Amino acid sequence: MSPAQKNLVTLLAFTVVAGGLGLYAWYGVKEPEEHEAERKEVSEQLFAANGAGAKGEDGGAQSQPVFTKLTVKASSGTTELERGQDGTWRVTAPVSTGAETMAVEALTSALATSRLTVTVDETPTDADLEKYGLKTPVFSVTATGYVGEPKNERTVTLHGGIENTFDGSVYMRREGDPKVYAAPGTVRWSLDKDTFALRSKEFLGPLEEPSFQGIEVKAKSNAYLLTREAGGTGWRLVKPVSVPADAVKLADVLTAMKEQRALSFPADSAEMRKKLGLETPVVDARFTPATGEPVRLRLSQVTEGGETKVYALREQGSRALLGEVPENALSILDVGVTDLKDKSVLAFKREDVKRLVFHPGGGAEPVVVASVADTAGGAGVWEVESPKKGKAKHFRVLSVLSALDTFKASAFGEAKPKSWAKYGISDASRGVVLQGADGKELARLWLGNEVKDKAGTVYARGSGPDVLEVSATYVELPNTLEDVLEAPPSPAGADGGPDATATPTP
């Protein structure tokens, strides 16, 4: 083929493509908008609470409406929602559950603030409606709300059609209004929501730690029982060992569990539970509240089409909810004893401590400070009792006491060791003894050798039976008398200034 022939073929091909694009532009965009030659710009709220084009009482824009009911029809079904007196939304059909706050807020915000921007067709035929996707709407929203007072309540139904590929807008109609309008494309993303999008994904909540009196868990690697302490604040690990529990760790575990969000909601039935392995769960947990029915939570793991999925069943009385959850949900409650045990080094009440006996170690004489009543106003102050009496550095003592109260182990070592000496811990070790007003020992801390390969960490013995690993610098225990004894005021003239007792020069 000669160069001239090639150029001719290229020109013909270009002409065909250009013609095709022209036809696409006409039939794909213009033809569905054949009535848009007379398009009229408008600016009307989607939800016109007082009727189309209405103004506020002062002639200005309408106030924001308060919505009370919503019915959203999407391609997958219809969802009904109601707003409670406290302002929270609930899904009432096809299920009864909480609503997804952000999704509902986006929907109501779009209804209240978004506008119909163009009148596309004032008298559309059925054929026109078919082209706009409005003969059988792609989505519909029926909203009930009011502006001002509840007596002004009004219901508006909006129908949405297809997207205008030319500018991304969406075709819309109002119930009872024959006109076809256009609205920004963002409106469709806010209104066209299915039930899954509108229902709450906070599948396991509420799991509020303060409301529980007992928690029992049987997981793949661990099983344990926790009960509320008699005082009603702390927790105790009852099984497999009986020790104080770490309330902060427990709260973190429950928070992590509560934050799990459902990925889907399979239809619940006895057959489905069996199919998903919930009759022999990987995790079986029971949460017993102070009042009301206990919450049972079962999690299973199955392989579907080569993909591993985790399902959870939450039951409380007659209420049950089945959902797919992220795979990491399986490990949240599977917590070991060392993680659940309270890591507080010492167990005491600060207000009960009236005497501190500091042992510098190495055979050095201990330093004893005691709390006494200040004769000026009855406030407690600290004094050094031995090896020399004097006023103690008040804030230094309080700082040590505060650090001891919040002292946490970084890890547990050997449980109930037969020999503490191999950890460098004995009665001659550096440490401190806390005593009450009657001289009775409330708690004692021993500090031992440095932990191998853990710089800045030493072995310790506290109120529990196990070897602890703690920070060597978290608590700065006094080593000498000077560390706690407040220096007496300097005599006049000791700083090199004038001596107040000297005879003045005439």
VEXLUM-703707 format. One record per atom (N, C-alpha, C, CB): residue in one letter; x, y, z. Coordinates in steps of 0.05 Angstrom, whole numbers, plus 5000, padded with zeros to 4 digits. Glycine has a CB too. Example, Ala and Ser with C-alpha at 12.3 -4.5 7.8 and 13.67 -1.06 7.14 Angstrom:
2
A526448865156
A524649105156
A526449345156
A522649115181
S525749555142
S527349795143
S525850015157
S528249885114
This chain:
506
M501749765000
M500050005000
M501850255000
M498150005025
S501150444982
S502850684979
S502250875002
S502250824952
P504051065008
P503651255029
P501051415025
P505951455031
A500351475001
A497851624996
A495351465004
A497651704966
Q495551194997
Q493251025004
Q493050995035
Q493650744992
K495350975048
K495350955077
K494051205089
K498250925088
N494751435079
N493651685090
N490651695086
N494951935076
L489751595062
L486851595057
L485351415076
L486351505028
V486551175082
V485250985101
V485151105128
V486850715101
T487351245136
T487451365163
T485351585165
T490151485169
L484951745144
L483051955144
L480151845146
L483352125119
L479651625131
L477051505132
L476451395160
L476751285111
A478451265172
A478151155199
A477451365219
A480550995208
F478951595217
F478551815235
F475651925232
F480552035230
T474751935207
T472052045201
T469951865214
T471552065171
V470351595212
V468451405224
V468351435254
V469251115216
V470751455267
V470851485296
V469551745305
V473851485306
A470151965290
A468952215298
A465952205295
A470052445280
G464952075274
G462152045270
G460851885292
G461451925243
G462251675301
G461251505323
G461051665349
G463051265327
L463151825354
L463051985379
L460752185378
L465752135382
G460352295354
G458052485351
G455452345357
G458052605323
L455052105345
L452551965351
L452251895380
L452451715334
Y454551815393
Y454451755421
Y453651995438
Y457251645431
A454952225430
A454252465445
A451352535442
A456052695435
W450152485418
W447352555414
W445552345428
W446752565385
Y446052085421
Y444151885432
Y444751815461
Y444351635415
G447351825469
G448051745496
G447551965516
G450951665497
V447752215507
V447452435526
V445152605519
V449952595528
K445152715493
K443152905486
K440352785482
K444053045460
E440352535471
E437852425465
E436152375490
E438152155450
P437352275512
P435752255537
P435052525548
P437252105558
E436352735537
E435753005547
E434553175524
E438253135558
E433053045507
E432053195484
E430253425491
E430553005465
H429053405516
H427353625525
H428953835539
H425253515543
E431653795541
E433153985558
E433954235543
E435653845568
A433054265518
A433554515504
A432154745519
A432454495475
E430054675535
E428754875550
E429154845580
E425754875543
R431454735587
R432154695615
R431954965630
R435054575618
K430854955654
K430555195670
K432155155696
K427655255676
E433755345702
E435255335728
E433255385751
E437455555728
V433455215771
V431855245795
V433655215820
V429455035796
S432655265843
S434155225868
S432055165890
S435855475875
E431354915892
E429354825911
E430554605928
E426754735898
Q429954625955
Q430854415973
Q429554145966
Q430254486002
L431053935969
L429953665965
L427453625982
L432053445970
F427853686008
F425653666027
F424553946032
F426453526054
A422454016017
A421154276021
A418954246041
A420054395993
A419654306066
A417754246088
A415254406086
A419154306115
N415354636074
N412954806072
N411954826043
N413455086083
G412754636027
G411954635999
G414154745981
G409454805996
A414054675956
A416054755937
A416255065935
A415554635909
G418655165937
G419055455933
G418355615958
G417555555910
A417555485980
A416755646004
A419055776017
A415255456024
K418555996031
K420556146046
K419956126075
K420556446037
G421856216091
G421556216120
G419556436128
G424156256134
E418956436154
E416956626164
E417856916160
E416456586194
D420456966160
D421457236156
D422057296126
D423957286172
G421157116109
G421657156080
G424357046071
G421557446073
G425956956089
G428656846082
G428456546078
G430656906104
A430856416079
A430956126075
A429555986098
A433956036072
Q428555746092
Q427255586112
Q429255486133
Q425755346099
S428255446157
S429955326178
S430455036171
S428655356206
Q432454926185
Q433154646180
Q430854466191
Q435854566193
P429954276175
P427854096184
P428853886204
P426553956161
V427053796221
V427553586240
V426153336229
V426653646269
F427653126222
F426452886211
F425752686232
F428452756190
T423552556229
T422552356248
T422352076237
T419852446259
K421852056211
K421651786199
K422851796171
K418651696197
L424051566163
L425151536137
L424551266126
L428251586137
T423851256100
T423450996086
T425251016061
T420450936079
V427150836059
V429050846037
V428750596021
V431950876048
K428150625995
K427850395977
K430250385958
K425150405961
A431850185960
A434050145943
A433549895926
A436750115959
S435449825908
S435049595891
S434849335906
S437249585870
S436049335930
S436149085946
S433849055966
S438749065960
G432249265968
G429949245987
G429449516001
G430549046009
T427549506020
T426549746033
T427449756062
T423549776031
T428349986072
T429150016099
T427550236112
T432250086101
E426450186136
E424950386151
E426450466176
E422150286158
L426550726181
L427950826205
L426151026220
L430550966196
E426551036246
E425151226263
E427051366282
E422851086278
R426551616287
R428151776306
R426851766333
R428552066296
G428351696354
G427351686381
G427251966394
G429051506398
Q425951976417
Q425752236431
Q428452346439
Q423952206455
D430452166443
D433052246450
D434752336426
D434552026466
G433552326402
G434952406378
G436452186364
G436852616385
T436551946375
T437951726362
T436051586342
T439051526382
W437251476321
W435651336300
W435951036304
W436651416272
R433750906297
R433650606297
R432450506271
R432150506321
V433550286261
V432250146239
V429949976250
V434349966224
T427550016239
T425249866248
T424349646229
T422950056253
A425249656205
A424649446185
A426749456163
A421749476173
P427649226153
P426548946157
P427548816183
P427348776134
V429348946198
V430148846224
V429849076244
V433148746223
S430049006269
S429949206290
S432749216303
S427749136312
T434149446298
T436849466307
T437649766307
T438849296290
G439949826317
G440950096316
G441650186288
G443350126334
A441750446284
A442350556257
A445250636256
A440550786251
E446350636232
E449150736228
E449051046227
E450350626201
T450051156248
T449751446253
T450751616229
T451251526278
M453151556219
M454251726198
M452651706172
M457151646192
A451651466166
A450051426142
A447351576144
A449551126136
V446051566167
V443551706170
V443952006170
V442151616196
E446052096183
E446652386183
E447152486155
E448952446201
A448652336139
A449152416111
A446552426095
A451052216098
L444752236100
L442252236086
L440452476094
L440751966092
T440152516120
T438452746128
T439653016121
T437952726159
S442253026122
S443653276114
S443153336084
S446653256120
A443253126068
A442753166039
A439853256034
A443252906023
L437953136049
L435153216046
L434753506054
L433353026063
A436153586075
A435653856086
A437154076071
A436453866115
T439454016059
T441154226048
T441454206018
T443754226061
S441253966006
S441653945977
S439254045962
S442153645970
R439754125937
R437654255922
R437354125894
R438254555919
L434854155884
L434354095856
L435354335840
L431254025850
T437054295821
T438354525808
T437354595780
T441254475806
V435954405768
V435054445740
V432354305736
V437154345719
T430554435722
T428154305712
T428754185685
T425654495711
V428953925683
V429753795658
V427353765639
V430953515664
D425053685650
D422753625633
D420253685649
D422853335622
E418553875639
E416253945654
E413853755649
E415454225647
T413753625625
T411553445619
T412653195607
T409553585600
P413953025622
P415152785611
P413052575605
P417252675630
T413552425584
T411852195577
T412951945591
T411752145546
D411451725590
D412451475602
D415151395589
D410451255598
A415351445563
A417851375549
A420151555559
A417551415518
D419551805564
D421551985575
D422451885603
D420552275577
L420451815619
L421151725646
L422851475645
L418551665663
E422351305626
E423951055623
E426851135617
E422850875600
K427251335600
K429951415593
K431351545617
K429951615570
Y429851685634
Y431051815657
Y431451615681
Y429452045666
G430551365678
G430751175700
G428751225721
G433551185711
L426551365714
L424451445734
L421851295731
L424051735733
K421551145709
K419150985706
K418950785728
K419050845678
T421150645732
T421650475756
T424050595770
T422050165749
P423750765790
P425950915802
P428250735811
P424951075825
V430650835808
V433050695818
V432950685848
V435650825808
F432050905861
F431850915890
F429651115897
F434550995904
S428451095920
S426451275930
S426851325960
S423551175924
V426251565969
V426451635997
V423951786005
V428951806003
T422551676025
T420251816037
T421151916064
T417751626039
A421052176067
A421952306092
A419652456105
A424352496087
T419352416131
T417452556147
T418952746167
T415552366163
G418252996167
G419653186184
G418053446186
G422353246173
Y419153626202
Y417753876207
Y419854096210
Y415853866231
V418854346206
V420454586211
V418954746232
V420954746185
G420354816253
G419054966275
G417854796296
G416855146263
E415354716293
E413954546313
E413054286300
E411654706325
P412754076317
P411853816307
P409153826293
P411753616329
K407554016300
K404854036287
K405154106257
K403154246301
N407554196249
N407954266221
N409054026205
N409954496219
E408953786217
E410153556204
E408953506176
E409653306221
R410753426158
R410053386130
R411653156119
R410553646113
T410553016100
T411852786087
T412452846058
T410252526090
V414852796050
V415752836022
V416952586011
V417753076020
T416252505987
T417452265974
T418952365950
T415252055966
L421452275948
L423252345926
L423952085911
L425752485936
H424052095885
H424851875868
H427351945853
H422551785848
G429251765852
G431751815838
G432051625814
G434151775857
G433151735793
G433551575769
G436451525763
G432251715745
I437151515737
I439851455729
I441551705730
I439851335701
E444151665726
E446051875726
E446251995697
E448851785735
N446352255695
N446952385670
N449952375666
N445852685669
T450752205646
T453652165642
T455052415632
T454151935623
F453552615623
F454752855613
F455953025635
F452753015597
D454453055657
D455453225679
D455353095707
D453853485680
G454552835708
G454652685733
G452252745751
G457052755748
S450352905742
S447952965758
S446152725758
S446553215748
V444052725775
V442152505777
V439352615772
V442352365804
Y437752475756
Y435052555750
Y433252485775
Y433952415725
M431352675781
M429652625805
M426952735800
M430952765830
R425052625815
R422252725816
R421252735845
R420352545798
R419252915849
R417852915874
R415152775870
R417453205885
E414252625890
E411652505889
E409452725886
E411052325915
G407752695867
G405652895863
G406453125845
G404853005889
D408953125836
D409953335818
D410853195792
D412353505831
P409653265769
P410353115744
P413053185733
P408253175723
K414253395741
K416753495729
K419153305736
K417353775739
V421053305717
V423553165721
V425653375727
V424352985696
Y427153335749
Y429253525757
Y431953395755
Y428653635785
A433953555758
A436753455761
A437753555788
A438553555737
A439353385801
A440653455827
A443553375825
A439153325851
P445353495841
P448153415841
P448453115845
P449653565862
G450453005833
G450952715835
G451452615863
G453252635818
T452452795881
T452952715908
T450352635923
T454352935923
V448152745914
V445552675926
V445052375925
V443252835913
R445652265902
R445051975899
R446651815919
R445751885870
W449251885923
W450851735942
W449851755970
W453751825940
S448551975977
S447452006004
S444751866008
S447152306010
L443151865987
L440451755989
L440151465982
L438551915973
D441651375962
D441351095952
D442850905970
D442351075923
K441550835993
K442750666013
K441150416018
K443150816039
D442550186020
D441149936027
D441049896057
D442449696012
T439749686066
T439549636094
T442249596108
T437849386099
F444049456096
F446649416108
F448049686113
F448449236091
A447849866094
A449150126097
A447850296119
A449050286071
L445250256124
L443850426143
L443750306171
L441050466133
R444250046174
R444149926201
R446849946214
R443149636199
S446849946241
S449349966256
S451049726251
S448750006286
K453649776249
K455649556246
K456949486273
K457749626225
E456249646293
E457449586320
E456049336331
E457049836340
F456949116320
F455648866324
F455548766352
F456948656306
L457748796367
L457948676393
L457148856416
L460648566397
G456949116411
G456349296433
G453349286441
G456949586424
P452749376465
P454649476484
P455949256501
P453349676503
L458549276505
L460049106524
L461449286544
L462148906509
E459949396562
E460949606580
E462049466605
E458749806587
E464649496609
E465949366632
E464749436659
E468849436632
P464049686664
P462949756691
P460349606698
P462450046693
S458849516677
S456249386683
S456449096689
S454449426658
F458848966685
F459048676689
F460048606717
F461048566668
Q459048376726
Q459948266752
Q461648016748
Q457548196769
G461447896724
G462947656719
G463447616689
G461547406730
I465747506682
I466447456654
I467747176652
I468247676642
E466647006636
E467846736632
E468346696603
E465946516643
V470846606597
V471646576569
V473046296565
V473546796560
K472146166544
K473545916535
K474345966506
K471745666538
A476945996502
A478046056475
A479845826466
A479546316475
K481145866443
K482745656431
K485145586449
K483745746404
S486545796460
S488945746475
S488645796505
S491145916465
N486645956513
N486346026541
N483446006550
N487346316545
A483145956576
A480445956588
A480846096616
A479345666591
Y478846266623
Y479146406648
Y476446506658
Y481046646645
L476346556684
L473946666697
L474746906714
L472546446715
L473347126710
L473847376724
L471347446740
L474647606705
T471647546764
T469347646780
T470047926791
T468647446802
R467948076795
R468348346807
R469148326836
R465748506804
E471148486844
E471948496872
E469648586890
E474448676876
A469848516915
A467648586934
A467048876935
A468348486962
G469149046931
G468749336932
G467149446909
G471349466934
G466949286887
G465449376864
G466949526843
G463149536873
T469649556847
T471149706827
T473149526812
T472649936841
G474849386827
G476849226814
G475848956806
G479249196833
W477648796793
W477048526784
W478948326796
W477048516754
R478048076798
R479747866808
R479547626788
R478847766836
L481947526781
L482147296764
L481747046782
L484847276749
V479546896778
V478846676795
V479946406785
V475846646798
K479846376758
K480846136745
K482446216721
K478645936737
P484746086716
P485845846728
P487445896754
P487745716708
V487946146762
V489246216787
V487546436800
V492246296783
S487946466826
S486446676841
S488446896848
S485146556866
V488347116832
V490047346836
V488447596827
V492747316820
P489347836837
P488048076827
P488448096796
P489248326841
A486448206783
A486548236754
A487148516746
A483848146741
D488248546722
D488948816711
D486448936699
D491248786690
A485149126713
A482649246704
A483049406679
A481549426726
V485349526676
V485849686651
V486049506627
V488549846655
K487449276630
K487749086608
K484948976601
K489648856616
L483348906621
L480648806615
L478949006600
L479348726642
A479149256609
A477549466595
A478449496566
A477849736610
D481049476562
D482149496534
D481149256517
D485249496535
V481049016529
V480148786514
V477148816506
V480448526532
L475548906525
L472748946519
L472249166499
L471149006544
T473849376500
T473649596481
T474349496453
T475549836489
A476549336451
A477349226425
A475149046414
A479949076427
M473848896431
M471648716422
M469248886413
M470848526445
K468649086428
K466349256422
K466749406395
K465849456444
E469249466388
E469749626364
E469749456339
E472449756367
Q469449186342
Q469249016318
Q466649086303
Q469248716326
R466849116277
R464549196260
R463848966241
R465149456245
A461248916239
A460348696222
A460948756193
A457348656226
L461748536179
L462248556150
L459848476134
L464648376143
S458148316147
S455548236134
S453848116155
S456048026110
F451248076149
F449347966167
F447847736154
F447248186177
P448847486156
P447447256145
P444747216159
P449147006147
A442847096144
A440247026156
A440646826178
A438346926135
D439646886202
D440046706225
D438046486225
D439846876251
S439046236229
S437346006232
S439045786245
S436145906204
A437645576255
A439045356267
A440945216246
A437145146279
E439945196222
E441545066201
E444045236195
E439945026175
M443645506194
M445945676188
M447945676210
M444945966183
R447045666235
R448945656258
R450645406257
R447345666285
K449345186250
K450744926248
K452744936225
K448844696244
K451945046203
K453645066179
K456145236185
K452145186155
L455745446201
L457945626207
L459645546231
L456845906211
G459045306242
G460645206264
G460145326291
G463445236257
L457845456295
L457345596320
L456345416342
L455345816315
E455845156335
E455144966355
E457644866370
E453644726343
T459944886356
T462544816369
T464345046364
T463744546356
P463945266378
P465345516372
P468345506381
P464045746386
V469845676368
V472645706375
V472845876401
V474245846352
V471146076404
V470946236428
V468146236438
V471946536422
D467846186464
D465246176477
D465446346502
D464245886484
A464146576503
A464446766525
A461746836536
A465947016516
R461646886563
R459246966576
R459847206594
R457946726593
F458247416591
F458547666606
F456047696624
F458947906587
T456447696650
T454247716669
T454047996681
T454547506691
P451848136675
P451548406685
P450448406714
P449748576667
A450548636728
A449448656754
A446448616754
A450148926767
T445148716733
T442248676730
T441748596701
T440648926738
G439648456696
G438948376669
G440148106661
G439848586650
E439648036636
E440447776626
E443347776617
E438647686603
P444747546621
P447547536612
P447747536581
P448847276622
V450047626572
V450647626543
V452447396537
V451947906535
R451647236518
R453347016509
R454347076481
R451746736508
L456947036477
L458147096452
L459746856442
L460047346454
R459046766418
R460446536406
R461746616379
R458546296401
L464146536375
L465546596350
L466546336337
L467946786354
S466246316311
S467146076297
S468846156273
S464645906287
Q470245966262
Q471946016239
Q471445796218
Q474946016247
V470745876194
V470145686173
V471645766147
V467145666167
T471945576129
T473245636103
T471145606082
T475645436098
E470745826067
E468745826046
E470045906019
E466446026052
G470045716001
G471345765975
G474245835977
G469845985961
G475645705996
G478445756000
G479046006016
G479845785973
E476946146025
E477346386041
E476446336070
E475746626029
T478146416089
T477446386117
T475746616127
T480046366135
K473446556140
K471746756150
K471046696179
K469146766134
V470446906194
V469846886223
V466946986227
V471847036241
Y465446836242
Y462646916247
Y462246926277
Y460646716235
A460547116285
A459947156314
A456947146318
A461147416324
L456147026340
L453247016348
L453047136376
L452146726347
R451547356377
R451147496403
R448247436412
R451647796401
E448047326436
E445347256447
E445047386474
E445046946449
Q442647496478
Q441947606504
Q438947566508
Q442747906507
G438247376525
G435347306528
G434347196502
G433747556536
S432147316492
S430847216467
S432047356443
S427847266468
R433847546447
R435047696424
R437647566415
R435547986432
A437847536389
A440247416377
A441047566352
A439847116371
L443647586347
L444647726324
L447047566313
L445448016330
L446847496287
L448947346274
L450347526253
L447847096260
G452947526253
G454447696234
G457247586228
G454647976245
E458147666205
E460947616198
E462647836209
E461347586167
V464947776222
V466647976234
V469547936224
V466547956265
P471248136228
P474048106219
P475347866233
P475648356224
E477347746219
E478647506229
E480047556255
E480647406208
N481147796260
N482547846285
N480747846309
N484048106283
A478147836306
A476347826329
A476747566345
A473447846320
L477647356332
L478147106346
L480147126368
L478946896326
S482147296365
S484447306384
S484047506406
S486947366369
I482047676404
I481747896424
I481247786452
I479448086416
L479447596455
L478747486481
L480647256489
L475947386481
D482247166471
D484146936476
D486647046490
D484846786450
V486247126516
V488347266531
V489547076552
V487147526544
G492147086555
G493546916574
G493447026602
G496346876566
V494046856622
V493946936650
V495847166656
V494646696668
T498247156644
T500247366650
T499247636641
T502847296638
D497647646620
D496547896610
D494247996627
D495747866581
L492747806639
L490447886655
L491147946684
L488447656655
K493447846694
K494147906722
K494848196726
K496547726730
D494048296749
D494748576756
D497748606758
D493348656782
K498848806744
K501748846744
K502649056764
K502648936716
S500849136782
S501649316804
S503749176821
S499149406820
V505849316826
V508049196842
V507249176871
V510649356839
L505949376882
L505149386910
L502149426912
L506649606925
A500949306932
A498049336938
A497749476965
A496549056937
F496849716964
F496449866989
F494750106984
F499149957002
K493650237005
K492150487003
K493950717013
K489450467019
R494250916997
R496051127004
R495351267030
R496051336982
E492751287035
E491951427060
E492651267085
E488951477059
D493151007082
D493850847105
D496850857112
D493050557100
V498450957094
V501350957098
V502151187117
V502950977071
K503351117140
K504151327159
K507151317165
K502651287185
R508551107154
R511451087159
R512650947135
R512050937185
L514951047126
L516550927105
L519350857115
L516751107080
V520150617112
V522850527120
V524450467095
V522750277139
F526350637088
F527950607064
F530550447071
F528750877052
H530950227056
H533350057059
H535250117036
H532549757061
P537450257041
P539350317019
P540750067008
P541450507029
G540749847024
G542049597015
G545049607022
G541749566985
G546249377019
G549149347025
G549749387054
G550649557010
G547849337072
G548349357101
G548149637112
G550949247107
A547449827095
A547250107105
A544850137123
A547150307081
E545050327142
E542850377161
E540350477147
E543750567183
P538050377154
P535550467141
P534850757149
P533250287147
V533450887132
V532451157137
V529451137141
V533251357114
V528451247163
V525651227170
V524351507170
V525251087197
V522151537155
V520551787156
V517751717164
V520651927129
A516451897179
A513751857189
A512052097184
A513851777219
S509452047181
S507552267177
S506552357205
S505152177159
V506652607210
V505652717236
V503752947230
V508052817253
A502153017250
A500253237246
A501653497251
A497853207266
D501153687233
D502253957235
D500654107255
D502254097207
T501954207276
T500554347298
T499254597288
T502454407320
A500154707265
A498954957256
A496154917245
A500755077234
G495754707231
G493054677219
G492154387217
G493054797192
G493554197227
G492753927227
G493453777202
G489853907231
A494753907182
A495453777158
A497853597162
A496153987136
G497953367149
G500153177152
G502753277140
G499452917140
V504853257155
V507553317145
V509353077152
V508653577158
W511653067138
W513452837142
W515952927157
W514152717114
E516752757176
E519152807191
E520952557190
E518452887221
V523552607192
V525452387193
V525652297222
V528252467182
E525252037227
E525551927254
E528251817260
E523451707258
S529551697240
S532251587244
S533651567217
S532151307258
P536251567216
P538151557239
P538551827252
P540851457229
K537152037243
K537352307255
K534652437252
K539752467242
K533752567273
K531152697272
K531352957258
K530052737300
G529253027244
G529153287230
G526853297211
G531753327215
K526453527199
K524253567180
K524953427154
K523653857176
A523053277143
A523553137118
A522853317094
A521852867116
K524053247071
K523353377046
K520653277038
K525553327024
H518653447044
H515853357042
H515153267014
H513953587050
F515753426994
F514953356967
F516553116956
F515253596948
R518953086966
R520552846957
R519252596967
R523552866968
V518352596992
V517052367003
V514352306989
V516452407033
L512852516984
L510352476969
L510752376941
L508752746968
S512952466928
S513552376901
S514152076901
S515952526889
V515751986921
V516351696923
V513851536928
V518451646945
L512151636946
L509751486953
L507851466929
L508251626977
S507651686913
S505951686889
S507051486869
S505851966877
A509651476865
A510851296846
A510451006854
A513851346843
L510650946880
L510150676890
L507250596885
L510950656920
D505450786888
D502650726884
D501950646856
D500950966893
T503450756836
T502850716808
T504950526795
T502750976793
F506750416810
F508950246800
F507849996787
F510850176823
K508449956762
K507549716747
K509849556737
K505749806724
A509549296738
A511649116727
A511449116697
A511348826739
S513749086684
S513749066655
S513348776646
S516449166644
A513948586664
A513548306657
A513648146683
A515748206637
F512547896681
F512647706703
F514947516698
F509947556707
G516247436720
G518347236718
G517346976730
G520947336733
E519046836744
E518346576756
E516146606776
E520846446769
A514246416775
A512046426794
A512746276820
A509546296781
K512446416842
K512946296869
K515646156870
K510746106876
P517846306866
P520446176866
P521246066893
P522546386857
K522645846892
K523645726918
K525945886929
K524445436913
S527446016911
S529746166920
S529646446907
S532346026914
W529446646924
W529546926914
W532347016911
W527947106933
A534246876924
A537046966925
A538246976897
A538646786943
K537346786879
K538546786852
K537747026836
K537646526838
Y535847176845
Y535047416832
Y536147666846
Y531947446831
G537947616866
G539147826881
G537347956901
G540148036862
I535347806911
I533347916929
I533547776956
I530447896917
S533947936977
S534047827004
S533248057023
S536847727011
D533247997050
D532448207069
D534448437069
D532348087097
A536848387058
A538848607057
A538748757031
A541648487061
S536848697014
S536648836988
S535749116991
S534848676969
R536249276971
R535249556970
R532249546967
R536649716948
G530849716981
G527949716979
G526649906999
G526849436982
V524049857004
V522550027022
V520349867035
V521450277008
V519749927060
V517549807074
V515450027081
V518449667101
L512949967075
L510750157081
L509250057105
L508850187056
Q508850237125
Q507550157150
Q505150337156
Q509550167173
G503250227171
G500950377180
G501550527206
G498550197184
A499450647217
A499850807242
A500650637265
A497250957248
D499850377265
D500550197287
D503150057283
D498349997291
G504650137261
G507150007255
G506949747240
G508549947281
K504449667233
K504049417218
K504949457189
K501049327219
E506249257178
E507249277150
E504849247131
E509249047145
L504649447113
L502549447092
L503549337066
L501549737088
A506049387060
A507149287035
A510249317036
A506049447010
R511649167020
R514549177020
R515549126991
R515748957039
L517649286984
L518849256957
L521749186961
L518549516941
W522648976947
W525448906945
W526348936916
W525948616955
L528749056912
L529849076885
L532348906883
L530449376878
G532548746861
G534748556859
G536648616836
G533748286856
N537648406824
N539548426802
N538348536777
N540848156797
E540048626759
E539148716732
E538348476716
E541348886718
V536248506700
V535248286683
V537048266659
V532248336674
K537948026653
K539747986631
K538548076604
K540547686629
D540148216589
D539348306562
D537048516563
D538548076545
K536448626586
K534448836589
K535549056606
K531848716602
A537049226592
A538349456606
A536249636619
A540049616587
G536749716644
G534949896658
G532649746671
G533850096640
T532749476671
T530549316683
T531849136704
T529149146662
V530549126728
V531548956750
V529348776759
V532549136773
Y530248566773
Y528248386786
Y527248516811
Y529548106792
A524748446818
A523548566842
A521648366855
A522048826835
R521248416881
R519248266896
R517348466908
R520548086918
G514748436903
G512748616913
G510648486930
G511448766890
S508148566927
S506048456944
S505148176934
S503748646944
G505748106910
G504947846899
G507147636904
G504247866870
P506547386896
P508347166901
P510347116878
P506846906905
D510147266856
D511747216833
D514147406830
D510047226808
V516147316816
V518447496809
V517447696788
V520847336798
L518147946792
L517348156774
L519748276760
L515848376789
E519248386736
E521348546722
E520248826721
E521948426694
V521949016732
V520949286735
V523149486725
V520249356764
S522249736720
S524149946712
S525950006737
S522750196702
A528550036732
A530350096754
A530250386762
A533250026745
T529050556745
T529050846750
T526350966755
T530450986728
Y524150806753
Y521450916756
Y521051036783
Y519350706750
V522050896804
V521850996831
V524651066841
V520550786850
E525151316848
E527751396858
E527851386888
E528451686848
L528451146898
L528551106927
L530951246939
L528650796934
P530551386962
P532851516975
P534951316983
P531851667000
N537551396980
N539751216987
N541151317013
N541751206965
T540851567019
T542251677042
T540351857058
T544751847033
L541251927082
L539652097099
L539252367086
L540952137126
E541252467072
E541152727059
E539052737037
E543852807048
D538352507027
D536352497005
D533552577015
D536252226993
V533052547041
V530352607051
V530352817074
V529052357062
L532652867086
L532853057108
L533153337097
L535152987127
E531253517105
E531353787096
E533553937111
E528653937101
A535354077097
A537554217109
A536554447126
A539554317087
P537754487150
P536854717166
P537554977153
P538254697194
P536055187159
P536655447147
P539455547155
P534655657156
S540755687136
S543455777140
S543356007161
S544755877114
P545356017180
P545556227199
P546156497185
P547656177221
A545256717198
A545756977186
A548657027181
A544657197203
G549257107157
G552057167150
G553556937139
G553557267173
A552256697139
A553756457129
A554156467100
A552256207137
D552556627085
D552856647056
D554756867048
D550156687044
G556156987068
G558157197061
G556957477063
G559257147034
G554457507070
G553157767072
G553657887099
G550257747066
P552358107105
P552758237131
P551758067154
P551358507131
D553258067176
D552457917200
D550558087216
D554957837217
A548157987220
A546058147234
A546858207262
A543357997233
T548758037274
T549558087302
T551858267305
T550157817316
A553158347282
A555458517283
A554658807291
A557058517256
T556558937305
T556059207314
T556359397290
T558059297336
P554359557284
P554459727261
P556659937264
P551759867256
T557860007241
T559960217241
T558760487244
T561660197216
P559760647263
P558660917266
P559261087242
P559761057291
